[in-house]
């Protein structure tokens, strides 16, 4: 596993919310832009990589007790999305990388499953 801070560094991500969660350890991640797939397949995965930059992504993460959402492809989260992440106790990162490259870097660094 690794900390959320390490994930941010590896993906060159900006921390948009959840600064107080950066030392939390996570051990796996799930990537999708379809929240129906996330709900169906992302059980017990603490991190979501997605290009779906809207409150639904954070709400989906909250339903699954995820700790962190990483927006990919340089998406800048709207204020409402950042506020929802703060209220929900979810770290929100924004990376300029594609989903493929961000996930690949995390996988290569030991974030498996």
Secondary structure, DSSP 8 states (H G I E B T S, - for coil): -EEHHHHHHHTT-EEEE-GGGTT-EE--EEE-S-HHHHHHH-TT--EEEES--SHHHHHHHHHTT-SEEEE-TT----HHHHHHHHHHT-EEEE-SS-HHHHHHHHHHTT---
